[in-house]
Amino acid sequence: MDGFLSDFIAQIAGTSPLEWVAVVLALGYVLLAAKQNSWCWACAFVSTGIYTWLFWQVTLPFQAALNLFYMAMAGYGYYQWSKGSTADGQVKPVRSWALWVHCLIVPAMLVIAWALAQVAGSQFISDYLLLDASINLLSVVTTFMVAHKVLQNWVYWFFINLASAYLYLQVGYALSACLFLGYVGFSIFGYYQWFSQWKAQDDRQSTATAVT
């Protein structure tokens, strides 16, 4: 235990300035996303650009590719949120997907991740390719869910963030591991925030239907 704690403290102390910047902006992203503030996408763009470079340095090719994808999605997400907002300042409504959709998505992504890890194993030497690929694919789907304001994205992030925290700790990014452990709590907060809006939408629709 003492050895683990010493290694952890050493990793935090050795955190590069670039990783600090990426972590601060990533925190800004998740806080603003939970509050449905479109500035979250600007934070995401810069933070993921930094992480693309950092992950490539430690042979996490899927994480590097994922963060490059996140950069593109920052622009897409901003467009989707802006398009869905109304002239009177009302934000884009939250939607919910049926359980059967998720029962198809998750196994399919894990099977594809396994196949990608097998292929990547001939090009990269890493003990974490399967976990790397699984996080990558599920994060891609979940980012689309965020852009289209699907309530269940926060449930996906809860588990993705736990897995990411473990992965980053294994490759020496202790500060980022702490960030993603914090994201686990933010996932719960974000779900509560979005669920409140979704419930209010449902109540308004029920009231409107009753009146008509």
N, C-alpha and C positions, 0 to 999 in steps of 0.2 A: 504493500500500500504506500509506504514511504517513497519507494522508487517511482511509482506511478505519479504521485503528487509532485515529486521533484521534476520529473520529465514534463509534466503538465505546466508547471510554473516556468520552466526553462523555455518551453514553446511560446508561452504568452509573452515572456520577456523578449524573445527573439522575433516577435511579430514585426513584419516589415511595415513601413509607412503606407505602402499601397494597400495592404490588407486592411489596415485600420480605416482608410478612406472607404474601401469597399463595404466594410461592415457597417460603418455609420450611415452610408447611403442606403444600404439594404434595410436597416432599421427604419429609416425614413420611408422607404417604399411600403413596408408592411403596415406601418401605422397609418399612413395616408390612404392605403388601399382599404383598410378596415373602415375608415371614415368616408370612403368613396370620394376621395379628393383626387382629381385628375393629375395633380402634380406628382403622384406616386410613380407615374410612368417615366418622368424625367430622372428621378432617383434610380429607378430600375435600369435605365439605359446606361448611365455612367458606371454604376456598381457592377453590372454584368460584363461590361467591357473590360474592367479591371480583372474580374474573376476568370474571364476567358484566357487571359495571359497567365494568371497564377496557376490554374489547373493544368495547363499545358506543361508547365515546368515540372510537375510532379507525376507525370504520366497518368493522368486521368482524362483520356481523350473524349469520353462521352460527356464528362462534366464541362470540358472546354467547349465542345460542340453545343451543349445545352445552353451555356451562357451566351454563346454567339447567337443562338436562336432567340434567347430572351431579349437581346438587343433589338432584333427585328420586331419582336412581339410588343416591345415598349411603344413603338410607333403605332402598331395595329391596335393595341389596347386603348391608347389615347383616342384614336379615331373612333373606335366602337363606343366608348363612353361618351364622347362628344356628340356622336350621331344620335345616341339614344336619349340625350337630355332634351328637355322641352324649352320653349322660349321663355317660360315663366320661372326657369331655374330648377324645375323638378329633375332629379337625377334619373338615369336609366333604370327601369324596374328590375328587380331581382326575379329570377325564374328558378324552377326546381325540376330536376330530371327524375323519372321513375326509377325504382330500385332495379328493375330488370336491365336497364341501360348500363348501370354500374357493374352488374353481374357479368355483362359481356365485356366491358372495357378492361377491367382489372386482369382477368386471366389471359386475355388476348395480349395485353402489353407485356405480361411476365414471360409468356412463351416467346414473343418476338425478342425480348431482352436476352433470353437464354441463347437464342440463335445468333444474335449480334455479338454476344460475349465469346461464343465459339469461334466466330470469324475473326474477331479482333485479337484473339489469343495468339494468332500466327504473326501478328505485327507488333504487339505491345507485350511487355513483360510486367504483369501486375497481378496481385492476388485478389484484386477487388473489381475485376471487369464485370462480373455478373451484377453485383450490387450497383456499380457505376451505371451500367446500362439500364437496370430496372428503374433507378431514380430518374435517369434521363427521360425515358419514354413516358413514365407516369407524370413527370413534371411538364412535359410537352402538352399532354392532354389537359392537365389541370390548369395550365396557363391559358389555354383556349377557354376553359370554363370561367376563369376570372374575367377575361376580356368580354365574355357574353353574360357575365353576372349570374352564373349558375351557383346556387346556394351551397351545394355539396362540395365545391372546390376546397372549402376549409377543412372538411373531413379528410380529403386526400392529402392536403398539406400537413395535417397532423402526423400522419404516418411517414410521409416523405421526409419531413423535417427530422424526425427521430432517426431514420436511416442515414440521412445526410450528416447529422451530428457525429454518428459513429464513424462514418467513412472519413470525414475530415480529420477527426482525432487520430485515426490510424496513419494518415499520411503527413502529419505534422502541422496541420492548420488548426491549432487548439482554439484560437480566438474565433475562427469561423465556426468551430464545433459549438462553442458557447452561444454564438449568435443563433444557430439553428435549434439549439435547445430552448432558447428564448422564443423562437418562432413557434414552438409547440404551444406555449401559452398564448401567443398572439393568434394562433389558429382557433383556439376556443373563443377568444375575444372577438375575432372577425366573424366567426359563425353566429355568435349572439347578435352582433350589430346587423348583419345581413338578414338573419332570421326575423328580427324585429321589423325590418322594412317589409320583408316578404309577407309576414303575418298582417301588417297594416294594409298592404295592398289587397290581400285576400278579404279582409274585413270590409274595405271600401267597395270592392266588387260585389260582395254579398249584399251590402246595403243598397247599392245602386240597382241590383237585380230585384230586390224586394220592393223598391220604390216603383220601378217600372211594371 
